[in-house]
Amino acid sequence: MNHVELELTKIKEAIDRAKDMRYRAEAKLEELENQQKRLLNELEELGVKPEKLEEEIQKLEEEIEKGLAEAKLMIPKELMGKHE
């Protein structure tokens, strides 16, 4: 195989690899877009707007902390052990 044929073979292989990478990237993009749609639909069903998501997460974390504190107060200290 001469120098030109070898270079053409390398170029063809590089093009084939690039096409393969492009197809995989397009498939991944489609998958991520579908996942985004599903998540947005779930948020809508929960009545949460995407732009308020961080605020809603913070609110829920605060509710969890409050609930844990209330539950802890209801349990006798001697049953809680030394992990306080």
DSSP file (Angstrom, degrees, kcal/mol; ACC not computed):
  #  RESIDUE AA STRUCTURE BP1 BP2  ACC     N-H-->O    O-->H-N    N-H-->O    O-->H-N    TCO  KAPPA ALPHA  PHI   PSI    X-CA   Y-CA   Z-CA
    1    1 A M              0   0    0      0, 0.0     2,-0.0     0, 0.0     0, 0.0   0.000 360.0 360.0 360.0 128.1    0.0    0.0    0.0
    2    2 A N     >  -     0   0    0      1,-0.1     4,-2.4     4,-0.0     5,-0.2  -0.249 360.0 -95.7 -83.1 175.3    1.5    3.3   -1.0
    3    3 A H  H  > S+     0   0    0      1,-0.2     4,-2.2     2,-0.2     5,-0.2   0.869 121.7  49.7 -58.9 -43.0    1.6    6.5    1.1
    4    4 A V  H  > S+     0   0    0      2,-0.2     4,-2.5     1,-0.2    -1,-0.2   0.918 111.6  48.0 -66.1 -44.2   -1.5    8.1   -0.5
    5    5 A E  H  > S+     0   0    0      2,-0.2     4,-2.4     1,-0.2    -1,-0.2   0.904 111.2  51.5 -63.1 -41.0   -3.6    4.9   -0.1
    6    6 A L  H  X S+     0   0    0     -4,-2.4     4,-2.2     2,-0.2    -2,-0.2   0.921 111.2  47.2 -62.3 -44.6   -2.5    4.7    3.6
    7    7 A E  H  X S+     0   0    0     -4,-2.2     4,-2.4     2,-0.2    -2,-0.2   0.899 111.4  51.0 -64.0 -41.8   -3.4    8.3    4.2
    8    8 A L  H  X S+     0   0    0     -4,-2.5     4,-2.6     2,-0.2    -2,-0.2   0.890 109.4  50.9 -63.5 -39.1   -6.8    7.8    2.5
    9    9 A T  H  X S+     0   0    0     -4,-2.4     4,-2.5     2,-0.2    -2,-0.2   0.916 110.7  48.6 -63.3 -44.0   -7.5    4.8    4.7
   10   10 A K  H  X S+     0   0    0     -4,-2.2     4,-2.4     2,-0.2    -2,-0.2   0.909 112.2  48.8 -62.9 -42.3   -6.6    6.7    7.8
   11   11 A I  H  X S+     0   0    0     -4,-2.4     4,-2.5     2,-0.2    -2,-0.2   0.921 111.0  49.9 -64.1 -44.0   -8.9    9.6    6.8
   12   12 A K  H  X S+     0   0    0     -4,-2.6     4,-2.5     1,-0.2    -2,-0.2   0.914 111.4  48.7 -62.0 -42.6  -11.7    7.2    6.0
   13   13 A E  H  X S+     0   0    0     -4,-2.5     4,-2.4     2,-0.2    -1,-0.2   0.900 111.1  50.4 -63.5 -40.5  -11.4    5.5    9.4
   14   14 A A  H  X S+     0   0    0     -4,-2.4     4,-2.4     2,-0.2    -2,-0.2   0.905 110.9  49.0 -64.8 -40.5  -11.3    8.9   11.1
   15   15 A I  H  X S+     0   0    0     -4,-2.5     4,-2.5     2,-0.2    -2,-0.2   0.911 110.7  50.7 -64.0 -43.0  -14.5    9.9    9.3
   16   16 A D  H  X S+     0   0    0     -4,-2.5     4,-2.3     2,-0.2    -2,-0.2   0.906 111.4  47.9 -61.7 -42.2  -16.2    6.6   10.2
   17   17 A R  H  X S+     0   0    0     -4,-2.4     4,-2.6     2,-0.2    -2,-0.2   0.908 111.3  50.9 -64.6 -41.3  -15.3    7.1   13.9
   18   18 A A  H  X S+     0   0    0     -4,-2.4     4,-2.3     2,-0.2    -2,-0.2   0.900 110.1  49.6 -63.7 -40.7  -16.5   10.7   13.8
   19   19 A K  H  X S+     0   0    0     -4,-2.5     4,-2.7     2,-0.2    -1,-0.2   0.919 110.8  50.0 -63.0 -43.2  -19.8    9.6   12.3
   20   20 A D  H  X S+     0   0    0     -4,-2.3     4,-2.3     1,-0.2    -2,-0.2   0.921 111.1  48.5 -61.4 -44.4  -20.2    6.9   14.9
   21   21 A M  H  X S+     0   0    0     -4,-2.6     4,-2.5     1,-0.2    -1,-0.2   0.891 111.2  51.1 -62.5 -39.8  -19.5    9.5   17.6
   22   22 A R  H  X S+     0   0    0     -4,-2.3     4,-2.7     2,-0.2    -2,-0.2   0.927 109.6  49.1 -63.9 -45.7  -22.1   11.8   16.1
   23   23 A Y  H  X S+     0   0    0     -4,-2.7     4,-2.2     1,-0.2    -2,-0.2   0.910 112.9  47.8 -61.3 -42.3  -24.8    9.1   16.0
   24   24 A R  H  X S+     0   0    0     -4,-2.3     4,-2.4     2,-0.2    -1,-0.2   0.907 112.0  49.5 -64.9 -41.4  -24.1    8.3   19.6
   25   25 A A  H  X S+     0   0    0     -4,-2.5     4,-2.6     2,-0.2    -2,-0.2   0.898 110.8  50.0 -64.6 -40.6  -24.2   11.9   20.6
   26   26 A E  H  X S+     0   0    0     -4,-2.7     4,-2.3     2,-0.2    -1,-0.2   0.897 111.5  48.6 -64.6 -39.9  -27.5   12.4   18.7
   27   27 A A  H  X S+     0   0    0     -4,-2.2     4,-2.3     2,-0.2    -2,-0.2   0.908 112.4  48.3 -66.3 -41.8  -29.0    9.4   20.5
   28   28 A K  H  X S+     0   0    0     -4,-2.4     4,-2.6     2,-0.2    -2,-0.2   0.906 110.6  51.6 -64.7 -42.1  -27.8   10.6   23.9
   29   29 A L  H  X S+     0   0    0     -4,-2.6     4,-2.6     2,-0.2    -2,-0.2   0.923 110.3  48.5 -60.2 -45.4  -29.2   14.1   23.2
   30   30 A E  H  X S+     0   0    0     -4,-2.3     4,-2.2     1,-0.2    -1,-0.2   0.912 111.6  50.1 -61.3 -42.9  -32.6   12.6   22.2
   31   31 A E  H  X S+     0   0    0     -4,-2.3     4,-2.2     1,-0.2    -2,-0.2   0.914 112.2  47.1 -61.9 -43.8  -32.6   10.5   25.4
   32   32 A L  H  X S+     0   0    0     -4,-2.6     4,-2.5     2,-0.2    -2,-0.2   0.873 110.4  52.3 -67.9 -37.3  -31.8   13.5   27.5
   33   33 A E  H  X S+     0   0    0     -4,-2.6     4,-2.2     2,-0.2    -1,-0.2   0.902 110.6  48.1 -64.3 -40.2  -34.5   15.6   25.9
   34   34 A N  H  X S+     0   0    0     -4,-2.2     4,-2.3     2,-0.2    -2,-0.2   0.900 111.4  50.4 -65.3 -40.6  -37.0   12.9   26.5
   35   35 A Q  H  X S+     0   0    0     -4,-2.2     4,-2.5     1,-0.2    -2,-0.2   0.907 109.2  51.7 -63.8 -41.3  -35.9   12.7   30.2
   36   36 A Q  H  X S+     0   0    0     -4,-2.5     4,-2.6     2,-0.2    -2,-0.2   0.916 109.3  49.9 -61.2 -43.8  -36.2   16.5   30.5
   37   37 A K  H  X S+     0   0    0     -4,-2.2     4,-2.4     2,-0.2    -2,-0.2   0.919 111.0  49.4 -60.8 -44.0  -39.8   16.3   29.1
   38   38 A R  H  X S+     0   0    0     -4,-2.3     4,-2.4     1,-0.2    -2,-0.2   0.921 112.4  47.6 -62.0 -43.6  -40.7   13.6   31.6
   39   39 A L  H  X S+     0   0    0     -4,-2.5     4,-2.5     2,-0.2    -2,-0.2   0.899 111.4  50.0 -66.2 -40.2  -39.2   15.5   34.5
   40   40 A L  H  X S+     0   0    0     -4,-2.6     4,-2.2     2,-0.2    -1,-0.2   0.891 110.9  50.2 -64.7 -38.5  -41.0   18.7   33.5
   41   41 A N  H  X S+     0   0    0     -4,-2.4     4,-2.4     2,-0.2    -2,-0.2   0.910 110.1  50.1 -64.2 -42.2  -44.2   16.8   33.3
   42   42 A E  H  X S+     0   0    0     -4,-2.4     4,-1.8     2,-0.2    -2,-0.2   0.919 110.4  49.8 -62.7 -42.9  -43.7   15.3   36.7
   43   43 A L  H  X>S+     0   0    0     -4,-2.5     5,-2.8     1,-0.2     4,-0.6   0.912 110.1  50.9 -61.1 -41.8  -43.0   18.8   38.1
   44   44 A E  H ><5S+     0   0    0     -4,-2.2     3,-1.0     1,-0.2    -1,-0.2   0.912 108.6  51.3 -61.9 -42.6  -46.2   20.1   36.5
   45   45 A E  H 3<5S+     0   0    0     -4,-2.4    -1,-0.2     1,-0.3    -2,-0.2   0.835 110.5  49.6 -63.0 -32.2  -48.2   17.2   38.0
   46   46 A L  H 3<5S-     0   0    0     -4,-1.8    -1,-0.3    -5,-0.2    -2,-0.2   0.534 116.4-117.1 -83.7  -6.2  -46.7   18.1   41.5
   47   47 A G  T <<5S+     0   0    0     -3,-1.0     2,-0.5    -4,-0.6    -3,-0.2   0.769  70.6 133.5  77.5  26.0  -47.6   21.7   41.0
   48   48 A V      < -     0   0    0     -5,-2.8    -1,-0.3    -6,-0.2    -2,-0.2  -0.935  49.8-140.5-113.8 127.9  -44.0   22.9   41.0
   49   49 A K    >   -     0   0    0     -2,-0.5     3,-2.0     1,-0.1     4,-0.3  -0.666  20.8-124.4 -83.4 140.7  -42.7   25.4   38.5
   50   50 A P  G >  S+     0   0    0      0, 0.0     3,-1.4     0, 0.0     4,-0.3   0.850 111.4  55.7 -53.0 -37.9  -39.1   24.6   37.3
   51   51 A E  G 3  S+     0   0    0      1,-0.3     4,-0.2     2,-0.1     3,-0.1   0.668 109.5  47.7 -71.7 -13.9  -38.0   28.1   38.2
   52   52 A K  G <> S+     0   0    0     -3,-2.0     4,-2.5     1,-0.1    -1,-0.3   0.267  81.4 103.9-104.2   8.6  -39.2   27.5   41.8
   53   53 A L  H <> S+     0   0    0     -3,-1.4     4,-2.6    -4,-0.3     5,-0.2   0.913  79.1  48.1 -62.0 -47.0  -37.6   24.1   42.2
   54   54 A E  H  > S+     0   0    0     -4,-0.3     4,-2.4     1,-0.2    -1,-0.2   0.910 113.0  49.8 -60.5 -41.4  -34.7   25.2   44.4
   55   55 A E  H  > S+     0   0    0      1,-0.2     4,-2.3     2,-0.2    -1,-0.2   0.906 111.3  48.7 -62.5 -42.8  -37.1   27.0   46.6
   56   56 A E  H  X S+     0   0    0     -4,-2.5     4,-2.4     2,-0.2    -2,-0.2   0.890 110.3  50.9 -65.7 -40.2  -39.4   24.0   46.9
   57   57 A I  H  X S+     0   0    0     -4,-2.6     4,-2.6     2,-0.2    -2,-0.2   0.929 110.6  49.2 -62.5 -45.3  -36.5   21.7   47.7
   58   58 A Q  H  X S+     0   0    0     -4,-2.4     4,-2.2     1,-0.2    -2,-0.2   0.915 110.9  50.4 -59.5 -44.2  -35.4   24.1   50.5
   59   59 A K  H  X S+     0   0    0     -4,-2.3     4,-2.1     1,-0.2    -1,-0.2   0.914 111.8  47.3 -60.4 -44.8  -38.9   24.2   51.9
   60   60 A L  H  X S+     0   0    0     -4,-2.4     4,-2.3     2,-0.2    -1,-0.2   0.886 110.1  52.5 -66.6 -38.7  -39.2   20.4   51.9
   61   61 A E  H  X S+     0   0    0     -4,-2.6     4,-2.5     2,-0.2    -1,-0.2   0.905 109.7  49.6 -63.1 -40.3  -35.7   20.0   53.6
   62   62 A E  H  X S+     0   0    0     -4,-2.2     4,-2.4     2,-0.2    -2,-0.2   0.902 110.0  50.7 -64.4 -40.7  -36.9   22.4   56.3
   63   63 A E  H  X S+     0   0    0     -4,-2.1     4,-2.5     2,-0.2    -2,-0.2   0.895 110.4  49.9 -63.3 -39.6  -40.1   20.4   56.8
   64   64 A I  H  X S+     0   0    0     -4,-2.3     4,-2.6     2,-0.2    -2,-0.2   0.937 110.9  48.7 -64.1 -46.6  -38.0   17.2   57.1
   65   65 A E  H  X S+     0   0    0     -4,-2.5     4,-2.4     1,-0.2    -2,-0.2   0.906 112.4  48.6 -59.9 -42.4  -35.7   18.8   59.7
   66   66 A K  H  X S+     0   0    0     -4,-2.4     4,-2.5     2,-0.2    -1,-0.2   0.921 111.9  49.3 -64.0 -44.1  -38.7   20.1   61.6
   67   67 A G  H  X S+     0   0    0     -4,-2.5     4,-2.4     2,-0.2    -2,-0.2   0.892 111.2  49.4 -62.3 -40.8  -40.4   16.7   61.5
   68   68 A L  H  X S+     0   0    0     -4,-2.6     4,-2.5     2,-0.2    -1,-0.2   0.910 110.8  49.8 -64.5 -42.0  -37.2   15.0   62.7
   69   69 A A  H  X S+     0   0    0     -4,-2.4     4,-1.8     2,-0.2    -2,-0.2   0.914 112.1  48.1 -63.4 -42.4  -36.8   17.4   65.6
   70   70 A E  H  X S+     0   0    0     -4,-2.5     4,-1.0     2,-0.2    -2,-0.2   0.910 112.5  48.4 -64.2 -42.6  -40.4   16.8   66.6
   71   71 A A  H >X S+     0   0    0     -4,-2.4     4,-0.7     1,-0.2     3,-0.5   0.899 109.0  53.7 -64.4 -40.0  -40.0   13.1   66.4
   72   72 A K  H >< S+     0   0    0     -4,-2.5     3,-0.8     1,-0.2    -1,-0.2   0.874 105.0  54.5 -63.2 -37.4  -36.8   13.2   68.4
   73   73 A L  H 3< S+     0   0    0     -4,-1.8    -1,-0.2     1,-0.2    -2,-0.2   0.779 104.6  55.3 -66.9 -25.7  -38.6   15.2   71.2
   74   74 A M  H << S+     0   0    0     -4,-1.0    -1,-0.2    -3,-0.5    -2,-0.2   0.638  93.6  80.8 -82.3 -15.0  -41.2   12.4   71.5
   75   75 A I  S << S-     0   0    0     -3,-0.8     5,-0.1    -4,-0.7     0, 0.0  -0.799  91.8-109.8 -96.2 129.8  -38.6    9.7   72.1
   76   76 A P    >>  -     0   0    0      0, 0.0     3,-1.5     0, 0.0     4,-0.8  -0.282  24.6-125.1 -56.7 139.9  -37.3    9.3   75.6
   77   77 A K  H >> S+     0   0    0      1,-0.3     3,-0.8     2,-0.2     4,-0.8   0.840 108.3  60.7 -57.6 -36.1  -33.6   10.4   75.8
   78   78 A E  H 34 S+     0   0    0      1,-0.2    -1,-0.3     2,-0.2     3,-0.2   0.760 104.1  50.9 -66.5 -21.7  -32.5    7.1   77.3
   79   79 A L  H <4 S+     0   0    0     -3,-1.5    -1,-0.2     1,-0.2    -2,-0.2   0.669  98.1  67.1 -85.6 -17.7  -33.8    5.3   74.2
   80   80 A M  H X< S-     0   0    0     -4,-0.8     3,-0.6    -3,-0.8    -2,-0.2   0.744  91.1-156.2 -75.2 -23.3  -31.9    7.7   71.8
   81   81 A G  T 3<  -     0   0    0     -4,-0.8     3,-0.4     1,-0.2    -1,-0.2  -0.363  42.1 -49.2  79.9-162.0  -28.5    6.4   73.0
   82   82 A K  T 3  S+     0   0    0      1,-0.2    -1,-0.2     2,-0.1    -4,-0.0   0.226 106.9  97.6 -97.4  12.8  -25.2    8.3   72.8
   83   83 A H    <         0   0    0     -3,-0.6    -1,-0.2     1,-0.2    -2,-0.1   0.296 360.0 360.0 -86.2   9.9  -25.5    9.3   69.1
   84   84 A E              0   0    0     -3,-0.4    -1,-0.2     0, 0.0    -2,-0.1   0.492 360.0 360.0 -76.5 360.0  -26.9   12.8   69.9
